[in-house]
Each structure stands twice: as C-alpha cells, then as structure tokens.
Amino acid sequence: MIRAVRVEDAVGLKLFHDYTCIQPGFKGAVKRRGETITASDVDILKKCGHYYVYVYDETCSRPGYLHEVEAVEKFAQIVAGENISIELSEEGKALLIAEKNGLLLVSGVALKEINSTGVFVLVTRRTGSYVRRGDLVGIVDLVPLDISVEIFEELKKRITDHRPIVRVVEHKYPRIGVVITGTEIVEEVRKDLAGPIVLQKISEYECIPGRLEYARD
C-alpha cells in the first residue's frame, strides 16, 4: 500500500499523504495526497526538508487498513456530539467546528483515554469555555499513516460509553445578575471598576445583563 522512497525516485508516483512547508508568512501543504510527483517538485520538497516521501505502492496492498484521512474522519464522527460539525484539513486532520453559540463540554475521561493510546490525538479547547458558531473547538489527528480496522474498532469500543465526547450546549440567552463585594465600594471609598466590565462581557456573550448589586465583605 505504501513505501518510503527518496524524493528523486518518486517522480511519477502518487503521494500517500500531504507534505507541508514552513516559511516566513506561510505554513501549509506544497503537495497533497494523491498528487503525482514531477521533476520540478523535487527541489521544492527538498527545500522543505522532505528528502524521503511516502508513496502509493499498488504492488503491496494492505487490506483491512484505513488511510489517515478516512480514519480521522470516522473517528471525528465518533467524537463529535451535538452542535459539532467536522471539516477535513491539511495533513490528514479533522477539525471540530461549533455549529451554535454556547457552552463547550468535553469528556475529560474520554480525552485522557484517546490521548493515552498513542494512535489518535484529540486536542480541544478547555471544557466550560463559551464558544461561538464557526469556532474551532477541537482537532483529531492520527499518529501513524494508517490504522488497521481491528485496532480502530477496539478504540471505538473503549470510548463509546463516554459519548458524547465533544459537544456544544446552546445557550438560551439567559439574564445574568452581578454582585460586587467590597465594603470600600459600598461606602464609595473606591469606585467600582469591575461591574461595567463584567456587564460588557455578559453582552458580548449574547446574554442579558441583569441587576448590578453591591455587598459588604
């Protein structure tokens, strides 16, 4: 299915996965999975540090294996809960995108289980964070270039009981009140600087500012 060859010997062969380049002002794929290597690509790939590349070897098939792109998409579908969509990205990653404004909830038990396997990596924003529609809230990545269906199914069983693993609970525009504590504030020894900031934050999160009250220590 795949084999590693010197980039000079890869001319005319198809790449097994994306190859990236990092330069000032740019980080991204210079050649993508399935593209055929040409003679002009050799110097480009070498300048990006790729002296060896993985290519498809149709003479050596690996039945019962999932390629990284297929694997991360399937695994992301297992991970994603309500109000989470999936987008495939460069370098064989699956992006988890918030579909609604609301509270991001992540299963810490499942997160630890996944990242301890050494096979898949799941990176998310902190659970309890407020997110907006379109925000990137997580990334699913596969460490090897492919994975056997047997191992994939085993990992799936290990985390099934913890689903939903990543989800967004849509808020219902609640009214939020604020209590500022401090005797010095109540007695007007010091001016309240925190209250207006908190009320502004509440508005930014599309909630309704409620009453602002003061209390002594």
Buried (B, 14 or more C-beta within 10 A) or exposed (E): BBBEBEBEEBBEBBBBBBBBBEEEEEEEBBBEBEBEBEEEBBEBBEEBEBEEBBBBBEEEEEEEBBBBBBBBBBBBEBBBBBBBEBEBBBBBBBBBBBBBBBBBBBBEEBBEBBEEBEBBBBEBBEEEBBBEBEBBBBBBBBEEBBBBEEBBEEBEEBBEEBBBBBBBEBBEEEEBEBEBEBEEBBEEEEEBEEBEEBBEBBEEBEBEBEEBEBEEE
